[in-house]
Amino acid sequence: MDLEPEQIEELQTKEYWDKRYNKEAKFDWFMEFDKIRDVLEKIPKDHRILMLGCGNSTLSKDMYNNGWTNIVNIDFSPNVIDQMRKQYPEMEWLEMDVRAMTFPESTFDSAIDKGTLDALLSYKGSVWQLPASVQHNVDQYMDEIHRVLRPGGTFLYISYRQPHFAKLAIDRPYWSTDQSTIKGPPGSLDYYSYLTHNN
């Protein structure tokens, strides 16, 4: 990401991403589609899917080209939404804050996060306790995902965040979570998938 430690909290801000998307055509947090396909296959292809904080990742395009054709993409950066809408008009692209979505309740069968929660969790300080402002943002986000998912719907979170740290953010009374490891190439970090089932 080429950020200095004192800049890490900028990842939480719309201003940072607007500026970045003006200069950058494509960026994928973590692994690209072919490396996480086995995890994505846990989501049925007939599901109505919400891509949370889509950015300029090719994940939605790759999923669409492989049979997941009902995808709604949201991001709070108007710059990137305009760019992606022009590139991939076959999908829906909406400017929207993941912490305050305007969809009715139970709109989606599944939601996917690859890097968005990790941006919200970018802060200086102890990894064992979230600052109050970060906790507030995370609570808003999790509650909104729960609200827009139908009962029995799934939320897939892909992260570098190890389980004991991820649970600080995603453990909620309204869903249960299955965790699995995504092996990285030799000599690189492993990643993790967290698949929740909405109660």
C-alpha positions in Angstrom: 0.0 0.0 0.0 3.1 2.3 0.3 1.7 4.0 3.4 3.8 5.2 6.3 2.7 3.9 9.7 1.4 7.4 10.7 -0.7 7.5 7.5 -2.4 4.1 8.1 -5.7 5.6 9.4 -6.2 7.4 6.0 -7.4 4.1 4.7 -10.6 4.8 6.6 -11.4 8.0 4.7 -13.3 8.7 1.5 -10.7 11.5 0.7 -7.9 9.0 0.5 -9.7 6.6 -1.8 -11.0 9.4 -4.1 -7.5 10.7 -4.6 -6.1 7.2 -5.1 -8.7 6.1 -7.7 -8.0 9.2 -9.7 -4.5 7.9 -10.3 -4.9 4.1 -10.2 -6.8 1.9 -12.7 -6.8 -1.4 -10.8 -5.8 -2.8 -7.4 -6.7 -6.0 -5.7 -6.3 -6.4 -2.0 -4.9 -9.8 -1.2 -5.5 -12.7 -3.6 -7.2 -12.4 -7.0 -10.1 -14.5 -8.2 -8.2 -17.7 -9.2 -6.6 -18.0 -5.8 -9.9 -17.7 -3.9 -12.3 -19.5 -6.3 -12.7 -22.5 -3.9 -14.0 -20.1 -1.2 -16.3 -18.2 -3.6 -17.8 -21.5 -4.8 -19.5 -21.7 -1.4 -21.8 -19.0 -2.6 -24.5 -20.3 -5.0 -24.4 -18.8 -8.5 -28.1 -17.8 -8.4 -27.6 -15.6 -5.3 -28.1 -11.9 -5.4 -24.7 -10.7 -4.2 -23.6 -7.4 -2.7 -19.9 -6.5 -3.2 -19.0 -4.3 -0.3 -16.5 -1.5 -1.0 -15.8 -2.8 -4.5 -13.0 -0.4 -5.4 -11.4 -1.0 -8.7 -10.8 -4.7 -8.1 -11.5 -7.2 -10.9 -13.2 -9.6 -8.5 -16.8 -8.7 -9.6 -15.9 -8.9 -13.3 -14.2 -12.3 -12.8 -17.1 -13.6 -10.8 -19.6 -12.4 -13.4 -17.6 -14.0 -16.2 -17.7 -17.3 -14.2 -21.4 -17.5 -13.6 -22.3 -15.2 -10.7 -24.3 -12.7 -12.8 -26.4 -11.0 -10.1 -23.9 -8.7 -8.4 -24.5 -5.2 -7.0 -21.3 -3.2 -6.3 -21.1 -0.4 -3.9 -18.3 2.0 -2.8 -18.3 5.5 -1.2 -16.0 6.9 -3.8 -17.9 8.4 -6.7 -14.7 8.4 -8.8 -14.3 4.6 -8.7 -18.0 4.0 -9.2 -18.0 6.1 -12.3 -14.9 4.3 -13.7 -16.3 0.9 -13.0 -19.7 1.6 -14.4 -18.2 2.6 -17.7 -16.0 -0.5 -17.8 -18.6 -3.1 -16.8 -22.1 -1.8 -17.6 -23.5 -5.3 -17.4 -23.4 -4.9 -13.5 -24.9 -2.4 -11.1 -22.5 0.1 -9.5 -23.8 2.4 -6.8 -22.1 5.2 -4.7 -22.9 4.2 -1.1 -21.3 4.1 2.3 -21.2 0.5 3.6 -22.0 1.9 7.1 -25.3 3.5 6.0 -26.7 1.5 3.1 -30.0 2.6 1.5 -31.2 -0.9 0.5 -34.4 -2.3 2.2 -34.0 -5.1 4.7 -33.4 -8.6 3.3 -32.3 -7.4 -0.1 -29.4 -9.8 -0.7 -28.6 -13.5 -0.4 -24.9 -13.0 0.0 -22.4 -10.2 0.7 -18.7 -10.2 0.0 -15.9 -8.2 1.7 -12.3 -8.4 0.4 -10.4 -5.7 2.1 -13.1 -3.2 3.1 -13.4 -4.2 6.7 -9.6 -4.2 6.9 -9.5 -0.6 5.7 -12.0 0.3 8.5 -9.7 -1.5 10.9 -6.6 0.5 9.9 -5.5 2.4 13.0 -2.5 3.0 15.2 -2.5 1.2 18.5 -3.0 -2.2 20.1 -4.4 -4.9 17.9 -6.1 -6.4 21.0 -8.6 -3.6 21.6 -10.3 -1.4 19.0 -10.4 2.3 19.5 -13.9 3.6 20.3 -14.3 5.3 16.9 -13.1 2.2 15.0 -15.5 0.0 17.0 -18.3 2.4 16.2 -17.6 2.2 12.5 -17.3 -1.6 12.6 -20.5 -2.0 14.5 -22.4 0.2 12.0 -21.0 -1.9 9.2 -21.7 -5.3 10.7 -25.3 -4.2 11.6 -25.9 -2.9 8.1 -24.7 -6.2 6.5 -27.0 -8.1 8.8 -29.9 -5.9 7.9 -29.6 -6.1 4.2 -29.0 -9.9 4.1 -32.0 -12.2 4.1 -32.4 -14.7 7.0 -30.1 -17.5 6.2 -28.0 -15.3 3.9 -24.2 -15.4 4.0 -21.4 -12.9 4.5 -18.0 -13.8 3.1 -15.0 -11.8 4.6 -11.6 -12.4 3.1 -8.6 -11.0 5.1 -5.0 -11.3 6.2 -6.4 -10.9 9.7 -5.8 -14.0 11.9 -8.9 -15.5 13.6 -8.3 -14.2 17.1 -8.1 -10.6 15.8 -10.8 -11.0 13.2 -13.3 -12.1 15.9 -12.9 -8.7 17.6 -14.8 -7.3 14.6 -17.0 -10.0 13.2 -18.3 -12.0 16.2 -22.0 -11.1 16.4 -25.0 -12.7 18.1 -26.9 -12.6 14.9 -24.8 -15.0 12.9 -22.4 -17.9 13.1 -19.0 -18.1 11.4 -17.0 -20.8 9.7 -13.3 -19.9 9.3 -10.8 -21.5 6.8 -7.2 -20.8 5.8 -6.3 -19.8 2.2 -2.7 -20.9 1.7 -0.4 -18.3 0.2 2.4 -19.1 -2.2 5.6 -20.6 -0.6 7.3 -18.0 1.5 4.3 -15.7 1.7 1.5 -15.1 4.2 -1.6 -17.2 4.5 -5.0 -15.5 4.2 -8.3 -16.3 5.9 -11.9 -16.6 4.9 -14.8 -16.1 7.3 -18.1 -17.3 6.1 -21.0 -16.2 8.3 -24.6 -17.5 8.2 -27.2 -14.9 9.0 -29.6 -16.0 11.8 
